[in-house]
């Protein structure tokens, strides 16, 4: 049986109807020896405009809008959820809780995959369930990976500095490092400078560079050091941070536990080479405005989030429409 769908479907139904009833097989006498089977073969080209029903089989060639919308929005939401989970303050303050939440999200993707397999074993169509399982898993992994990268490069140093203290008008000649153990941002007195004649580099694959922050050239105790990686060639060469900015009088503290031991070794070499003492060295990224640098870290991290979010939505939109179009073509 044929059921007409739309104006073009009605035209095709009439065409097949006339062919059949004008044929000898259908009782007509104008089509010679045309059989019903041949007529049906001629009418096969119109199946894309028809809804065909025969016995228990059904063939629907229209787009499944609800499935498309769900498979467009759910993976996008999963990406946002995992990304935010691994970049938020929760990730910084309670990392175990954040990773537990991420694990639960991955388990939800696995459940969706198991549901698709269960439907497939029952002999029912699981095409959109399978697509959902794959897209949700990829979205969760992408959100977790990009979120972790953004957290490490932008939000981790931001949260580190926000949780530490800020000191202003620090005199590098009279103030000692142990009295500023909680420093995150330091603004030194106006006459402070980098002594580029007492810089040092320690090489361990990378070059770890330090330069003393001093108030006078003859200063013998130095606890404050500008630091950087791969920005010097060794002794008496320093090109780290805003080293060429005459207005730079401040710094963000280096709190990375991986690199600090090598900066300590560079300071020990400087002590031996220049006859200074540094009983409690603190390391800083040399700059003019630490607060502006923190704002840049936050803005760059936020920009990365939005760029990644809209990129994922566009990619998933292309995949959903492409997948749906392929399935409609296969069905027709």
C-alpha positions, 0 to 999 in steps of 0.5 A: 500500500502507498500513502501519499505525503505532500503534493509531490507524493500525491502526484506520484501516487496518482502516477503509480495508480494509473500505471497499475490499473491501465496494465493487464495485471491491474485489469487495464488494456493500454499498457500491453504486457506491463506487469505489476512487478515492473510497474512497482519498479518504475515507481521505486524512483518516487520512494523518496516522496512516499511513506511506504508501509508493507506488512510490519516494515516502515520506512520514514525518510524525514529528519528526526528533529527531536533526536537531532536537537538532543544530540546537538545540545547534550554533548555541548552541555557535557563539554561545558560541564566538564570544562567548567568543573576542571577550571573553577575554584572548586578544582583549585580548592577541592580537586578530589571532588572535581575529579569525582564529578568528572568521573561521574560524567564519564560513567554517564557516557558509558551508561549511554553506550550500554543503553545503545548496545542493549537496544541493538541486541533487541533488534531495534534501531539504536543509531541515535543512541550510538551517536549520543554515546560517542558524542557525549564521550568525546565531548566529556574528554575534550572538555576535561582535556581543554579545561585542564590545560586552561586551568594549568596555564591561566586559572592555577596561577590566578588562584595562587596569587589571589590566595596569597598576600600583597605587599607594597613599598617593600625595601629589598635592603631591609626586609627579609624573605622570611617576613614575607613568606605569604607574599603573592604580589610585591611592589618594591620601593621606587629606587629598587632595580635589577642588578644585571651585573650579578645575574646567574643561570643554572642549566638543567636541560632548560636555563634557570635565570635569576637576577637580584632585586636590590636597592644599592649595588653594595648590598650584601644580603639579597632575598628577592630575585627576579626569575625566568626560564630560558631568558639568559645565556648564563652569568651577567645576562638577563632578559626575563619578564619586563627587564627592559621596562624602566617603570617595572618595580614589582613582581608576581611570586613564582610558586611552581614547586617544579622549577623553584629548586633549580632557581635555588641552585642558580642563587647558590651559584650567584652567592659563590660568584658575587659574595652575597648571601641569600638566606631566604630567597623569594622569586618573582616574575619582574613586571610593572603591574602585577594586578594587570597581569592577573587580570590578563590571566583571567581574561585569557582563560575566559576567552579560551573557554568561550572559543572552545565552547562555540567551536565545539557547538559548531563542530557538533552541529555539522556532525549532527546534520551530516549524520542525519542526512546520511541516514535519510539518504540510506533510508531513501 
